[in-house]
Amino acid sequence: MAPRVELRPLEPGDRDRILAWRNSPDVRAYMYTDHVISPEEHAAWFAGIPDDPSRTYWIITSDGAPVGLANLYDIDRRNQRCAWAYYLSDPAVRGLGLGSYVEYWVLEYVFEGLKFAKLWCEVLASNEPVWKLHETFGFQIEARFRGHVVKEGARVDVLGLGLLAEDWRANRAAMGQRLRVRGFEPPVLV
């Protein structure tokens, strides 16, 4: 049986947990920046979240336990688009279908809740499991940013992927079935 997955808004008590996750080598390896974030740097970032309408964050839980973070950023209501990202903090929960559930949830939120026309993301080219998952959900690679970021002293490529609302709606039923096969019921956002 699949775990019960939920996405909930951030709470003040999440601040230290997110810092620990973000500084873990398993998460840091896939971020644009790979330096260890200081408590002061993190506190300033966390304190700015409530006042910034261009971004929103959720804690991903599995059977009630916090296991990751999802977010929208560069929220642009005029052009009806935004970017997104997520990570699962514990390698033990990867490969269980949680990423697919989170992706479906975010797509429903963006296209059916916000009524946006486009969702996009950027993924390190070396993070093939994630960009392939996005492709499964209908994202298309729209750009390859060569030498876009420096990781461990080396320049690495980043893929820009995009998904239009009409493409999501055309693929939605198949992705719901994909979740059912994994033991999840597709989320219904109210």
Disulfide bonds with the S-S distance in Angstrom:
none
